[in-house]
Amino acid sequence: MIVEKLKSSDRNEWSMLYEGYAEFYKMPMNDDILDKVWSWIFDKEIKFYAIGVKSSEGELIGFMHFREMPSPLRGSLVGFLDDLYIHPDFRGSGAVQLLFKELKSIAKANNWPYVRWITASDNHRARKVYDKLSGVIDFVTYQMQSS
């Protein structure tokens, strides 16, 4: 397996994976959302990035979306992992560990002291992996709707 930045030629495989990700979290997905997120990945003005993991046959089997954001109390920029998805057929293959290894290298290269992420409390399989990679911080996440 190999990890690399997503390329324009990855669009169709990425779309299928992203739809699977949205389905997992029971979120609506449509072409407008896919187009918007895909455009962010390649927009030089937005610090939003994507890496993918490919099988030995060159098939895109998973991805990470992440971004840079300020941490005011630290007076530094940090990383935030927004999305991570591995095709169900490749879970347990080591793909997640490869993506996190690359993300850690990217964080170091960008001088981010850490990368933070959230996951669903009932995403037990993912949490087992995350618990081996990182510690849990003692914060509760809230989400206020704007309308």
Phi and psi in radians as a Rosetta constraint file:
Dihedral C 1 N 2 CA 2 C 2 CIRCULARHARMONIC -2.397 0.35
Dihedral N 2 CA 2 C 2 N 3 CIRCULARHARMONIC 2.531 0.35
Dihedral C 2 N 3 CA 3 C 3 CIRCULARHARMONIC -1.947 0.35
Dihedral N 3 CA 3 C 3 N 4 CIRCULARHARMONIC 2.342 0.35
Dihedral C 3 N 4 CA 4 C 4 CIRCULARHARMONIC -2.709 0.35
Dihedral N 4 CA 4 C 4 N 5 CIRCULARHARMONIC 2.865 0.35
Dihedral C 4 N 5 CA 5 C 5 CIRCULARHARMONIC -1.050 0.35
Dihedral N 5 CA 5 C 5 N 6 CIRCULARHARMONIC 2.548 0.35
Dihedral C 5 N 6 CA 6 C 6 CIRCULARHARMONIC -1.189 0.35
Dihedral N 6 CA 6 C 6 N 7 CIRCULARHARMONIC 2.543 0.35
Dihedral C 6 N 7 CA 7 C 7 CIRCULARHARMONIC -2.050 0.35
Dihedral N 7 CA 7 C 7 N 8 CIRCULARHARMONIC 2.837 0.35
Dihedral C 7 N 8 CA 8 C 8 CIRCULARHARMONIC -0.996 0.35
Dihedral N 8 CA 8 C 8 N 9 CIRCULARHARMONIC -0.527 0.35
Dihedral C 8 N 9 CA 9 C 9 CIRCULARHARMONIC -1.257 0.35
Dihedral N 9 CA 9 C 9 N 10 CIRCULARHARMONIC -0.147 0.35
Dihedral C 9 N 10 CA 10 C 10 CIRCULARHARMONIC -1.544 0.35
Dihedral N 10 CA 10 C 10 N 11 CIRCULARHARMONIC -0.023 0.35
Dihedral C 10 N 11 CA 11 C 11 CIRCULARHARMONIC -0.930 0.35
Dihedral N 11 CA 11 C 11 N 12 CIRCULARHARMONIC -0.884 0.35
Dihedral C 11 N 12 CA 12 C 12 CIRCULARHARMONIC -1.123 0.35
Dihedral N 12 CA 12 C 12 N 13 CIRCULARHARMONIC -0.783 0.35
Dihedral C 12 N 13 CA 13 C 13 CIRCULARHARMONIC -1.164 0.35
Dihedral N 13 CA 13 C 13 N 14 CIRCULARHARMONIC -0.716 0.35
Dihedral C 13 N 14 CA 14 C 14 CIRCULARHARMONIC -1.052 0.35
Dihedral N 14 CA 14 C 14 N 15 CIRCULARHARMONIC -0.775 0.35
Dihedral C 14 N 15 CA 15 C 15 CIRCULARHARMONIC -1.016 0.35
Dihedral N 15 CA 15 C 15 N 16 CIRCULARHARMONIC -0.758 0.35
Dihedral C 15 N 16 CA 16 C 16 CIRCULARHARMONIC -1.131 0.35
Dihedral N 16 CA 16 C 16 N 17 CIRCULARHARMONIC -0.727 0.35
Dihedral C 16 N 17 CA 17 C 17 CIRCULARHARMONIC -1.147 0.35
Dihedral N 17 CA 17 C 17 N 18 CIRCULARHARMONIC -0.740 0.35
Dihedral C 17 N 18 CA 18 C 18 CIRCULARHARMONIC -1.152 0.35
Dihedral N 18 CA 18 C 18 N 19 CIRCULARHARMONIC -0.617 0.35
Dihedral C 18 N 19 CA 19 C 19 CIRCULARHARMONIC -1.125 0.35
Dihedral N 19 CA 19 C 19 N 20 CIRCULARHARMONIC -0.670 0.35
Dihedral C 19 N 20 CA 20 C 20 CIRCULARHARMONIC -1.117 0.35
Dihedral N 20 CA 20 C 20 N 21 CIRCULARHARMONIC -0.686 0.35
Dihedral C 20 N 21 CA 21 C 21 CIRCULARHARMONIC -1.086 0.35
Dihedral N 21 CA 21 C 21 N 22 CIRCULARHARMONIC -0.827 0.35
Dihedral C 21 N 22 CA 22 C 22 CIRCULARHARMONIC -1.090 0.35
Dihedral N 22 CA 22 C 22 N 23 CIRCULARHARMONIC -0.707 0.35
Dihedral C 22 N 23 CA 23 C 23 CIRCULARHARMONIC -1.101 0.35
Dihedral N 23 CA 23 C 23 N 24 CIRCULARHARMONIC -0.728 0.35
Dihedral C 23 N 24 CA 24 C 24 CIRCULARHARMONIC -0.988 0.35
Dihedral N 24 CA 24 C 24 N 25 CIRCULARHARMONIC -0.735 0.35
Dihedral C 24 N 25 CA 25 C 25 CIRCULARHARMONIC -1.604 0.35
Dihedral N 25 CA 25 C 25 N 26 CIRCULARHARMONIC 0.142 0.35
Dihedral C 25 N 26 CA 26 C 26 CIRCULARHARMONIC 0.962 0.35
Dihedral N 26 CA 26 C 26 N 27 CIRCULARHARMONIC 0.776 0.35
Dihedral C 26 N 27 CA 27 C 27 CIRCULARHARMONIC -1.895 0.35
Dihedral N 27 CA 27 C 27 N 28 CIRCULARHARMONIC 2.482 0.35
Dihedral C 27 N 28 CA 28 C 28 CIRCULARHARMONIC -1.167 0.35
Dihedral N 28 CA 28 C 28 N 29 CIRCULARHARMONIC 2.572 0.35
Dihedral C 28 N 29 CA 29 C 29 CIRCULARHARMONIC -2.430 0.35
Dihedral N 29 CA 29 C 29 N 30 CIRCULARHARMONIC 2.457 0.35
Dihedral C 29 N 30 CA 30 C 30 CIRCULARHARMONIC -2.629 0.35
Dihedral N 30 CA 30 C 30 N 31 CIRCULARHARMONIC 3.058 0.35
Dihedral C 30 N 31 CA 31 C 31 CIRCULARHARMONIC -1.089 0.35
Dihedral N 31 CA 31 C 31 N 32 CIRCULARHARMONIC -0.594 0.35
Dihedral C 31 N 32 CA 32 C 32 CIRCULARHARMONIC -1.097 0.35
Dihedral N 32 CA 32 C 32 N 33 CIRCULARHARMONIC -0.760 0.35
Dihedral C 32 N 33 CA 33 C 33 CIRCULARHARMONIC -1.161 0.35
Dihedral N 33 CA 33 C 33 N 34 CIRCULARHARMONIC -0.803 0.35
Dihedral C 33 N 34 CA 34 C 34 CIRCULARHARMONIC -1.002 0.35
Dihedral N 34 CA 34 C 34 N 35 CIRCULARHARMONIC -0.791 0.35
Dihedral C 34 N 35 CA 35 C 35 CIRCULARHARMONIC -1.090 0.35
Dihedral N 35 CA 35 C 35 N 36 CIRCULARHARMONIC -0.743 0.35
Dihedral C 35 N 36 CA 36 C 36 CIRCULARHARMONIC -1.129 0.35
Dihedral N 36 CA 36 C 36 N 37 CIRCULARHARMONIC -0.860 0.35
Dihedral C 36 N 37 CA 37 C 37 CIRCULARHARMONIC -1.111 0.35
Dihedral N 37 CA 37 C 37 N 38 CIRCULARHARMONIC -0.745 0.35
Dihedral C 37 N 38 CA 38 C 38 CIRCULARHARMONIC -1.052 0.35
Dihedral N 38 CA 38 C 38 N 39 CIRCULARHARMONIC -0.690 0.35
Dihedral C 38 N 39 CA 39 C 39 CIRCULARHARMONIC -1.163 0.35
Dihedral N 39 CA 39 C 39 N 40 CIRCULARHARMONIC -0.635 0.35
Dihedral C 39 N 40 CA 40 C 40 CIRCULARHARMONIC -1.058 0.35
Dihedral N 40 CA 40 C 40 N 41 CIRCULARHARMONIC -0.654 0.35
Dihedral C 40 N 41 CA 41 C 41 CIRCULARHARMONIC -1.030 0.35
Dihedral N 41 CA 41 C 41 N 42 CIRCULARHARMONIC -0.606 0.35
Dihedral C 41 N 42 CA 42 C 42 CIRCULARHARMONIC -1.857 0.35
Dihedral N 42 CA 42 C 42 N 43 CIRCULARHARMONIC 0.061 0.35
Dihedral C 42 N 43 CA 43 C 43 CIRCULARHARMONIC -1.440 0.35
Dihedral N 43 CA 43 C 43 N 44 CIRCULARHARMONIC 2.000 0.35
Dihedral C 43 N 44 CA 44 C 44 CIRCULARHARMONIC -1.149 0.35
Dihedral N 44 CA 44 C 44 N 45 CIRCULARHARMONIC -0.342 0.35
Dihedral C 44 N 45 CA 45 C 45 CIRCULARHARMONIC -1.455 0.35
Dihedral N 45 CA 45 C 45 N 46 CIRCULARHARMONIC -0.251 0.35
Dihedral C 45 N 46 CA 46 C 46 CIRCULARHARMONIC -1.958 0.35
Dihedral N 46 CA 46 C 46 N 47 CIRCULARHARMONIC 2.221 0.35
Dihedral C 46 N 47 CA 47 C 47 CIRCULARHARMONIC -1.519 0.35
Dihedral N 47 CA 47 C 47 N 48 CIRCULARHARMONIC 1.126 0.35
Dihedral C 47 N 48 CA 48 C 48 CIRCULARHARMONIC -2.179 0.35
Dihedral N 48 CA 48 C 48 N 49 CIRCULARHARMONIC 2.263 0.35
Dihedral C 48 N 49 CA 49 C 49 CIRCULARHARMONIC -2.292 0.35
Dihedral N 49 CA 49 C 49 N 50 CIRCULARHARMONIC 2.841 0.35
Dihedral C 49 N 50 CA 50 C 50 CIRCULARHARMONIC -2.521 0.35
Dihedral N 50 CA 50 C 50 N 51 CIRCULARHARMONIC 2.364 0.35
Dihedral C 50 N 51 CA 51 C 51 CIRCULARHARMONIC -2.164 0.35
Dihedral N 51 CA 51 C 51 N 52 CIRCULARHARMONIC 2.673 0.35
Dihedral C 51 N 52 CA 52 C 52 CIRCULARHARMONIC -2.260 0.35
Dihedral N 52 CA 52 C 52 N 53 CIRCULARHARMONIC 2.748 0.35
Dihedral C 52 N 53 CA 53 C 53 CIRCULARHARMONIC -1.992 0.35
Dihedral N 53 CA 53 C 53 N 54 CIRCULARHARMONIC 2.312 0.35
Dihedral C 53 N 54 CA 54 C 54 CIRCULARHARMONIC -1.998 0.35
Dihedral N 54 CA 54 C 54 N 55 CIRCULARHARMONIC 2.538 0.35
Dihedral C 54 N 55 CA 55 C 55 CIRCULARHARMONIC -1.235 0.35
Dihedral N 55 CA 55 C 55 N 56 CIRCULARHARMONIC 3.022 0.35
Dihedral C 55 N 56 CA 56 C 56 CIRCULARHARMONIC -1.115 0.35
Dihedral N 56 CA 56 C 56 N 57 CIRCULARHARMONIC -0.329 0.35
Dihedral C 56 N 57 CA 57 C 57 CIRCULARHARMONIC -1.562 0.35
Dihedral N 57 CA 57 C 57 N 58 CIRCULARHARMONIC 0.008 0.35
Dihedral C 57 N 58 CA 58 C 58 CIRCULARHARMONIC 1.540 0.35
Dihedral N 58 CA 58 C 58 N 59 CIRCULARHARMONIC 0.147 0.35
Dihedral C 58 N 59 CA 59 C 59 CIRCULARHARMONIC -1.462 0.35
Dihedral N 59 CA 59 C 59 N 60 CIRCULARHARMONIC 2.315 0.35
Dihedral C 59 N 60 CA 60 C 60 CIRCULARHARMONIC -1.216 0.35
Dihedral N 60 CA 60 C 60 N 61 CIRCULARHARMONIC 2.056 0.35
Dihedral C 60 N 61 CA 61 C 61 CIRCULARHARMONIC -1.998 0.35
Dihedral N 61 CA 61 C 61 N 62 CIRCULARHARMONIC -0.115 0.35
Dihedral C 61 N 62 CA 62 C 62 CIRCULARHARMONIC -3.000 0.35
Dihedral N 62 CA 62 C 62 N 63 CIRCULARHARMONIC 2.922 0.35
Dihedral C 62 N 63 CA 63 C 63 CIRCULARHARMONIC -2.681 0.35
Dihedral N 63 CA 63 C 63 N 64 CIRCULARHARMONIC 2.844 0.35
Dihedral C 63 N 64 CA 64 C 64 CIRCULARHARMONIC -2.282 0.35
Dihedral N 64 CA 64 C 64 N 65 CIRCULARHARMONIC 2.388 0.35
Dihedral C 64 N 65 CA 65 C 65 CIRCULARHARMONIC -1.941 0.35
Dihedral N 65 CA 65 C 65 N 66 CIRCULARHARMONIC 2.328 0.35
Dihedral C 65 N 66 CA 66 C 66 CIRCULARHARMONIC -2.603 0.35
Dihedral N 66 CA 66 C 66 N 67 CIRCULARHARMONIC 2.904 0.35
Dihedral C 66 N 67 CA 67 C 67 CIRCULARHARMONIC -2.601 0.35
Dihedral N 67 CA 67 C 67 N 68 CIRCULARHARMONIC 2.867 0.35
Dihedral C 67 N 68 CA 68 C 68 CIRCULARHARMONIC -1.656 0.35
Dihedral N 68 CA 68 C 68 N 69 CIRCULARHARMONIC 2.451 0.35
Dihedral C 68 N 69 CA 69 C 69 CIRCULARHARMONIC -2.602 0.35
Dihedral N 69 CA 69 C 69 N 70 CIRCULARHARMONIC 2.692 0.35
Dihedral C 69 N 70 CA 70 C 70 CIRCULARHARMONIC -1.313 0.35
Dihedral N 70 CA 70 C 70 N 71 CIRCULARHARMONIC 2.553 0.35
Dihedral C 70 N 71 CA 71 C 71 CIRCULARHARMONIC -2.056 0.35
Dihedral N 71 CA 71 C 71 N 72 CIRCULARHARMONIC 1.643 0.35
Dihedral C 71 N 72 CA 72 C 72 CIRCULARHARMONIC -1.000 0.35
Dihedral N 72 CA 72 C 72 N 73 CIRCULARHARMONIC -0.711 0.35
Dihedral C 72 N 73 CA 73 C 73 CIRCULARHARMONIC -1.142 0.35
Dihedral N 73 CA 73 C 73 N 74 CIRCULARHARMONIC -0.469 0.35
Dihedral C 73 N 74 CA 74 C 74 CIRCULARHARMONIC -1.625 0.35
Dihedral N 74 CA 74 C 74 N 75 CIRCULARHARMONIC -0.272 0.35
Dihedral C 74 N 75 CA 75 C 75 CIRCULARHARMONIC 1.122 0.35
Dihedral N 75 CA 75 C 75 N 76 CIRCULARHARMONIC 0.583 0.35
Dihedral C 75 N 76 CA 76 C 76 CIRCULARHARMONIC -2.546 0.35
Dihedral N 76 CA 76 C 76 N 77 CIRCULARHARMONIC 2.884 0.35
Dihedral C 76 N 77 CA 77 C 77 CIRCULARHARMONIC -1.529 0.35
Dihedral N 77 CA 77 C 77 N 78 CIRCULARHARMONIC 2.531 0.35
Dihedral C 77 N 78 CA 78 C 78 CIRCULARHARMONIC -2.318 0.35
Dihedral N 78 CA 78 C 78 N 79 CIRCULARHARMONIC 3.003 0.35
Dihedral C 78 N 79 CA 79 C 79 CIRCULARHARMONIC -1.762 0.35
Dihedral N 79 CA 79 C 79 N 80 CIRCULARHARMONIC 2.613 0.35
Dihedral C 79 N 80 CA 80 C 80 CIRCULARHARMONIC -2.335 0.35
Dihedral N 80 CA 80 C 80 N 81 CIRCULARHARMONIC 2.127 0.35
Dihedral C 80 N 81 CA 81 C 81 CIRCULARHARMONIC -1.548 0.35
Dihedral N 81 CA 81 C 81 N 82 CIRCULARHARMONIC 1.995 0.35
Dihedral C 81 N 82 CA 82 C 82 CIRCULARHARMONIC -1.505 0.35
Dihedral N 82 CA 82 C 82 N 83 CIRCULARHARMONIC -0.850 0.35
Dihedral C 82 N 83 CA 83 C 83 CIRCULARHARMONIC -2.409 0.35
Dihedral N 83 CA 83 C 83 N 84 CIRCULARHARMONIC 2.464 0.35
Dihedral C 83 N 84 CA 84 C 84 CIRCULARHARMONIC -2.530 0.35
Dihedral N 84 CA 84 C 84 N 85 CIRCULARHARMONIC 2.241 0.35
Dihedral C 84 N 85 CA 85 C 85 CIRCULARHARMONIC -2.601 0.35
Dihedral N 85 CA 85 C 85 N 86 CIRCULARHARMONIC 2.356 0.35
Dihedral C 85 N 86 CA 86 C 86 CIRCULARHARMONIC -2.125 0.35
Dihedral N 86 CA 86 C 86 N 87 CIRCULARHARMONIC 2.327 0.35
Dihedral C 86 N 87 CA 87 C 87 CIRCULARHARMONIC -0.957 0.35
Dihedral N 87 CA 87 C 87 N 88 CIRCULARHARMONIC 2.379 0.35
Dihedral C 87 N 88 CA 88 C 88 CIRCULARHARMONIC -0.909 0.35
Dihedral N 88 CA 88 C 88 N 89 CIRCULARHARMONIC -0.587 0.35
Dihedral C 88 N 89 CA 89 C 89 CIRCULARHARMONIC -1.164 0.35
Dihedral N 89 CA 89 C 89 N 90 CIRCULARHARMONIC -0.273 0.35
Dihedral C 89 N 90 CA 90 C 90 CIRCULARHARMONIC -2.006 0.35
Dihedral N 90 CA 90 C 90 N 91 CIRCULARHARMONIC 0.120 0.35
Dihedral C 90 N 91 CA 91 C 91 CIRCULARHARMONIC -1.193 0.35
Dihedral N 91 CA 91 C 91 N 92 CIRCULARHARMONIC 2.424 0.35
Dihedral C 91 N 92 CA 92 C 92 CIRCULARHARMONIC 1.506 0.35
Dihedral N 92 CA 92 C 92 N 93 CIRCULARHARMONIC 0.052 0.35
Dihedral C 92 N 93 CA 93 C 93 CIRCULARHARMONIC -1.533 0.35
Dihedral N 93 CA 93 C 93 N 94 CIRCULARHARMONIC -0.149 0.35
Dihedral C 93 N 94 CA 94 C 94 CIRCULARHARMONIC 1.683 0.35
Dihedral N 94 CA 94 C 94 N 95 CIRCULARHARMONIC -0.005 0.35
Dihedral C 94 N 95 CA 95 C 95 CIRCULARHARMONIC -1.070 0.35
Dihedral N 95 CA 95 C 95 N 96 CIRCULARHARMONIC -0.730 0.35
Dihedral C 95 N 96 CA 96 C 96 CIRCULARHARMONIC -1.086 0.35
Dihedral N 96 CA 96 C 96 N 97 CIRCULARHARMONIC -0.769 0.35
Dihedral C 96 N 97 CA 97 C 97 CIRCULARHARMONIC -1.091 0.35
Dihedral N 97 CA 97 C 97 N 98 CIRCULARHARMONIC -0.657 0.35
Dihedral C 97 N 98 CA 98 C 98 CIRCULARHARMONIC -1.123 0.35
Dihedral N 98 CA 98 C 98 N 99 CIRCULARHARMONIC -0.739 0.35
Dihedral C 98 N 99 CA 99 C 99 CIRCULARHARMONIC -1.094 0.35
Dihedral N 99 CA 99 C 99 N 100 CIRCULARHARMONIC -0.780 0.35
Dihedral C 99 N 100 CA 100 C 100 CIRCULARHARMONIC -1.157 0.35
Dihedral N 100 CA 100 C 100 N 101 CIRCULARHARMONIC -0.612 0.35
Dihedral C 100 N 101 CA 101 C 101 CIRCULARHARMONIC -1.067 0.35
Dihedral N 101 CA 101 C 101 N 102 CIRCULARHARMONIC -0.781 0.35
Dihedral C 101 N 102 CA 102 C 102 CIRCULARHARMONIC -1.157 0.35
Dihedral N 102 CA 102 C 102 N 103 CIRCULARHARMONIC -0.728 0.35
Dihedral C 102 N 103 CA 103 C 103 CIRCULARHARMONIC -1.069 0.35
Dihedral N 103 CA 103 C 103 N 104 CIRCULARHARMONIC -0.705 0.35
Dihedral C 103 N 104 CA 104 C 104 CIRCULARHARMONIC -1.102 0.35
Dihedral N 104 CA 104 C 104 N 105 CIRCULARHARMONIC -0.698 0.35
Dihedral C 104 N 105 CA 105 C 105 CIRCULARHARMONIC -1.105 0.35
Dihedral N 105 CA 105 C 105 N 106 CIRCULARHARMONIC -0.728 0.35
Dihedral C 105 N 106 CA 106 C 106 CIRCULARHARMONIC -1.121 0.35
Dihedral N 106 CA 106 C 106 N 107 CIRCULARHARMONIC -0.744 0.35
Dihedral C 106 N 107 CA 107 C 107 CIRCULARHARMONIC -1.050 0.35
Dihedral N 107 CA 107 C 107 N 108 CIRCULARHARMONIC -0.792 0.35
Dihedral C 107 N 108 CA 108 C 108 CIRCULARHARMONIC -1.091 0.35
Dihedral N 108 CA 108 C 108 N 109 CIRCULARHARMONIC -0.771 0.35
Dihedral C 108 N 109 CA 109 C 109 CIRCULARHARMONIC -1.104 0.35
Dihedral N 109 CA 109 C 109 N 110 CIRCULARHARMONIC -0.514 0.35
Dihedral C 109 N 110 CA 110 C 110 CIRCULARHARMONIC -1.650 0.35
Dihedral N 110 CA 110 C 110 N 111 CIRCULARHARMONIC 0.065 0.35
Dihedral C 110 N 111 CA 111 C 111 CIRCULARHARMONIC 1.048 0.35
Dihedral N 111 CA 111 C 111 N 112 CIRCULARHARMONIC 0.550 0.35
Dihedral C 111 N 112 CA 112 C 112 CIRCULARHARMONIC -1.407 0.35
Dihedral N 112 CA 112 C 112 N 113 CIRCULARHARMONIC 2.161 0.35
Dihedral C 112 N 113 CA 113 C 113 CIRCULARHARMONIC -1.159 0.35
Dihedral N 113 CA 113 C 113 N 114 CIRCULARHARMONIC -0.404 0.35
Dihedral C 113 N 114 CA 114 C 114 CIRCULARHARMONIC -2.800 0.35
Dihedral N 114 CA 114 C 114 N 115 CIRCULARHARMONIC 2.929 0.35
Dihedral C 114 N 115 CA 115 C 115 CIRCULARHARMONIC -2.140 0.35
Dihedral N 115 CA 115 C 115 N 116 CIRCULARHARMONIC 2.288 0.35
Dihedral C 115 N 116 CA 116 C 116 CIRCULARHARMONIC -1.961 0.35
Dihedral N 116 CA 116 C 116 N 117 CIRCULARHARMONIC 2.647 0.35
Dihedral C 116 N 117 CA 117 C 117 CIRCULARHARMONIC -2.712 0.35
Dihedral N 117 CA 117 C 117 N 118 CIRCULARHARMONIC 2.881 0.35
Dihedral C 117 N 118 CA 118 C 118 CIRCULARHARMONIC -2.152 0.35
Dihedral N 118 CA 118 C 118 N 119 CIRCULARHARMONIC 2.760 0.35
Dihedral C 118 N 119 CA 119 C 119 CIRCULARHARMONIC -2.564 0.35
Dihedral N 119 CA 119 C 119 N 120 CIRCULARHARMONIC 2.850 0.35
Dihedral C 119 N 120 CA 120 C 120 CIRCULARHARMONIC -1.147 0.35
Dihedral N 120 CA 120 C 120 N 121 CIRCULARHARMONIC 2.438 0.35
Dihedral C 120 N 121 CA 121 C 121 CIRCULARHARMONIC -1.086 0.35
Dihedral N 121 CA 121 C 121 N 122 CIRCULARHARMONIC -0.439 0.35
Dihedral C 121 N 122 CA 122 C 122 CIRCULARHARMONIC -1.681 0.35
Dihedral N 122 CA 122 C 122 N 123 CIRCULARHARMONIC 0.189 0.35
Dihedral C 122 N 123 CA 123 C 123 CIRCULARHARMONIC -1.515 0.35
Dihedral N 123 CA 123 C 123 N 124 CIRCULARHARMONIC 1.197 0.35
Dihedral C 123 N 124 CA 124 C 124 CIRCULARHARMONIC -1.096 0.35
Dihedral N 124 CA 124 C 124 N 125 CIRCULARHARMONIC -0.694 0.35
Dihedral C 124 N 125 CA 125 C 125 CIRCULARHARMONIC -1.094 0.35
Dihedral N 125 CA 125 C 125 N 126 CIRCULARHARMONIC -0.821 0.35
Dihedral C 125 N 126 CA 126 C 126 CIRCULARHARMONIC -1.128 0.35
Dihedral N 126 CA 126 C 126 N 127 CIRCULARHARMONIC -0.701 0.35
Dihedral C 126 N 127 CA 127 C 127 CIRCULARHARMONIC -1.099 0.35
Dihedral N 127 CA 127 C 127 N 128 CIRCULARHARMONIC -0.573 0.35
Dihedral C 127 N 128 CA 128 C 128 CIRCULARHARMONIC -1.084 0.35
Dihedral N 128 CA 128 C 128 N 129 CIRCULARHARMONIC -0.701 0.35
Dihedral C 128 N 129 CA 129 C 129 CIRCULARHARMONIC -1.190 0.35
Dihedral N 129 CA 129 C 129 N 130 CIRCULARHARMONIC -0.847 0.35
Dihedral C 129 N 130 CA 130 C 130 CIRCULARHARMONIC -1.066 0.35
Dihedral N 130 CA 130 C 130 N 131 CIRCULARHARMONIC -0.651 0.35
Dihedral C 130 N 131 CA 131 C 131 CIRCULARHARMONIC -1.095 0.35
Dihedral N 131 CA 131 C 131 N 132 CIRCULARHARMONIC -0.445 0.35
Dihedral C 131 N 132 CA 132 C 132 CIRCULARHARMONIC -1.441 0.35
Dihedral N 132 CA 132 C 132 N 133 CIRCULARHARMONIC -0.384 0.35
Dihedral C 132 N 133 CA 133 C 133 CIRCULARHARMONIC -1.699 0.35
Dihedral N 133 CA 133 C 133 N 134 CIRCULARHARMONIC -0.426 0.35
Dihedral C 133 N 134 CA 134 C 134 CIRCULARHARMONIC -2.723 0.35
Dihedral N 134 CA 134 C 134 N 135 CIRCULARHARMONIC 2.958 0.35
Dihedral C 134 N 135 CA 135 C 135 CIRCULARHARMONIC -1.700 0.35
Dihedral N 135 CA 135 C 135 N 136 CIRCULARHARMONIC 2.782 0.35
Dihedral C 135 N 136 CA 136 C 136 CIRCULARHARMONIC -1.621 0.35
Dihedral N 136 CA 136 C 136 N 137 CIRCULARHARMONIC 2.388 0.35
Dihedral C 136 N 137 CA 137 C 137 CIRCULARHARMONIC -1.725 0.35
Dihedral N 137 CA 137 C 137 N 138 CIRCULARHARMONIC 2.758 0.35
Dihedral C 137 N 138 CA 138 C 138 CIRCULARHARMONIC -1.651 0.35
Dihedral N 138 CA 138 C 138 N 139 CIRCULARHARMONIC 1.192 0.35
Dihedral C 138 N 139 CA 139 C 139 CIRCULARHARMONIC -2.306 0.35
Dihedral N 139 CA 139 C 139 N 140 CIRCULARHARMONIC 2.650 0.35
Dihedral C 139 N 140 CA 140 C 140 CIRCULARHARMONIC -1.871 0.35
Dihedral N 140 CA 140 C 140 N 141 CIRCULARHARMONIC 2.423 0.35
Dihedral C 140 N 141 CA 141 C 141 CIRCULARHARMONIC -1.672 0.35
Dihedral N 141 CA 141 C 141 N 142 CIRCULARHARMONIC 2.308 0.35
Dihedral C 141 N 142 CA 142 C 142 CIRCULARHARMONIC -2.050 0.35
Dihedral N 142 CA 142 C 142 N 143 CIRCULARHARMONIC 2.731 0.35
Dihedral C 142 N 143 CA 143 C 143 CIRCULARHARMONIC -2.459 0.35
Dihedral N 143 CA 143 C 143 N 144 CIRCULARHARMONIC 1.983 0.35
Dihedral C 143 N 144 CA 144 C 144 CIRCULARHARMONIC -1.700 0.35
Dihedral N 144 CA 144 C 144 N 145 CIRCULARHARMONIC 2.210 0.35
Dihedral C 144 N 145 CA 145 C 145 CIRCULARHARMONIC -1.325 0.35
Dihedral N 145 CA 145 C 145 N 146 CIRCULARHARMONIC 2.529 0.35
Dihedral C 145 N 146 CA 146 C 146 CIRCULARHARMONIC -1.543 0.35
Dihedral N 146 CA 146 C 146 N 147 CIRCULARHARMONIC -0.141 0.35
